Amino acid sequence: QVQLVESGGGLVQAGGSLRLSCAASRSIFSIDTMGWYRQAPGKQRELVAASTTVGRTNYADSVKGRFTISRDNANNTVYLQMNSLKPEDTAVYYCRADSILWVGPIWGQGTQVTVSS
């Protein structure tokens, strides 16, 4: 399996940027899908962006054109670059790993992102 540790969250004004990092305890080269999810108070956890080993990416409609997911296989880290942040982006952001090497998704502990208007 793998342990995931997120970092990079914080408080930012609307229109600002943040870069989240998800550091994995093992190589991510063979992890089928690495993704970022978020959960706002009173809402369900939702997919923000995901990246597969073959280079496919998938984004929520609400973040397309503003957020970019990337993998750094050499450093076992997945990033989420968030630009043009909006107050509605405020949530706890979680990193997730899915692989045929284990059963079920593996989650990080989350990092808080707060966007002020």
C-alpha positions as CSV (number, residue, x, y, z in Angstrom):
1,Q,0.0,0.0,0.0
2,V,1.0,3.7,0.3
3,Q,0.7,6.5,2.7
4,L,-0.2,10.0,1.4
5,V,0.6,13.3,3.1
6,E,-1.0,16.5,1.7
7,S,0.4,20.0,2.2
8,G,0.2,23.5,0.8
9,G,-3.3,24.5,2.0
10,G,-4.0,27.8,3.6
11,L,-5.9,31.1,3.4
12,V,-5.8,33.0,0.2
13,Q,-7.9,35.9,-1.3
14,A,-10.2,35.3,-4.2
15,G,-8.2,35.4,-7.5
16,G,-5.1,34.1,-5.8
17,S,-3.2,30.8,-6.3
18,L,-2.1,27.9,-4.2
19,R,-0.2,24.7,-5.0
20,L,-1.1,21.6,-3.1
21,S,1.3,18.7,-2.8
22,C,0.7,15.0,-2.1
23,A,3.7,13.1,-1.0
24,A,3.6,9.3,-1.3
25,S,5.5,6.9,0.8
26,R,6.4,4.8,-2.3
27,S,6.8,5.2,-6.0
28,I,3.7,6.5,-7.7
29,F,4.9,5.4,-11.1
30,S,2.8,2.3,-11.0
31,I,-0.2,3.7,-9.1
32,D,-3.0,3.6,-11.6
33,T,-4.8,6.8,-10.6
34,M,-3.8,9.7,-8.4
35,G,-6.5,12.2,-7.7
36,W,-7.5,15.2,-5.7
37,Y,-10.9,15.4,-4.1
38,R,-12.5,18.1,-1.9
39,Q,-15.2,18.3,0.7
40,A,-16.9,21.5,1.8
41,P,-18.9,21.8,5.0
42,G,-22.2,20.1,4.6
43,K,-21.4,18.7,1.2
44,Q,-20.3,15.4,-0.2
45,R,-16.7,14.7,-1.2
46,E,-16.2,15.4,-4.9
47,L,-13.6,14.8,-7.5
48,V,-11.5,17.8,-8.4
49,A,-8.9,16.3,-10.7
50,A,-7.3,12.9,-11.4
51,S,-4.3,11.7,-13.3
52,T,-3.5,8.2,-14.6
53,T,-0.3,6.4,-15.3
54,V,-0.9,6.7,-19.1
55,G,-1.1,10.5,-18.8
56,R,-4.9,11.0,-18.9
57,T,-6.3,13.7,-16.8
58,N,-9.8,14.4,-15.7
59,Y,-11.2,17.6,-14.1
60,A,-14.4,18.7,-12.5
61,D,-16.2,21.2,-14.7
62,S,-16.0,23.8,-12.0
63,V,-12.2,23.8,-12.0
64,K,-11.4,23.3,-15.7
65,G,-9.0,26.0,-16.9
66,R,-8.1,27.0,-13.4
67,F,-6.6,23.9,-11.8
68,T,-3.8,21.6,-13.1
69,I,-2.9,18.2,-11.7
70,S,0.6,16.9,-12.3
71,R,2.8,14.0,-11.3
72,D,6.4,14.1,-10.3
73,N,7.4,10.5,-10.5
74,A,11.0,11.2,-9.5
75,N,9.8,12.7,-6.2
76,N,6.7,10.5,-5.6
77,T,4.6,13.6,-5.4
78,V,1.4,14.7,-7.1
79,Y,0.6,18.4,-7.3
80,L,-2.6,20.5,-7.7
81,Q,-1.9,23.9,-9.0
82,M,-4.9,26.1,-8.3
83,N,-5.2,29.5,-9.9
84,S,-8.0,32.1,-10.0
85,L,-9.4,30.7,-6.7
86,K,-12.9,31.5,-5.8
87,P,-14.7,31.4,-2.4
88,E,-16.6,28.3,-3.5
89,D,-13.3,26.5,-3.8
90,T,-13.1,26.6,0.0
91,A,-12.9,23.0,1.3
92,V,-10.7,20.3,2.7
93,Y,-8.7,18.8,-0.1
94,Y,-7.8,15.2,-0.1
95,C,-5.3,13.2,-2.1
96,R,-6.4,9.7,-3.2
97,A,-4.6,6.7,-4.7
98,D,-6.2,3.9,-6.6
99,S,-4.3,0.8,-7.8
100,I,-4.8,-2.8,-8.7
101,L,-2.1,-3.5,-6.1
102,W,-4.6,-3.0,-3.2
103,V,-8.3,-3.1,-2.5
104,G,-10.1,0.2,-2.2
105,P,-8.9,3.8,-2.4
106,I,-6.2,5.2,-0.1
107,W,-6.7,8.7,1.2
108,G,-4.5,11.3,2.8
109,Q,-5.5,13.2,5.9
110,G,-6.5,16.3,4.0
111,T,-5.4,20.0,3.8
112,Q,-7.7,23.0,4.4
113,V,-8.0,25.6,1.6
114,T,-9.9,28.7,2.5
115,V,-10.6,31.4,-0.1
116,S,-11.8,34.8,1.2
117,S,-13.9,37.1,-0.9
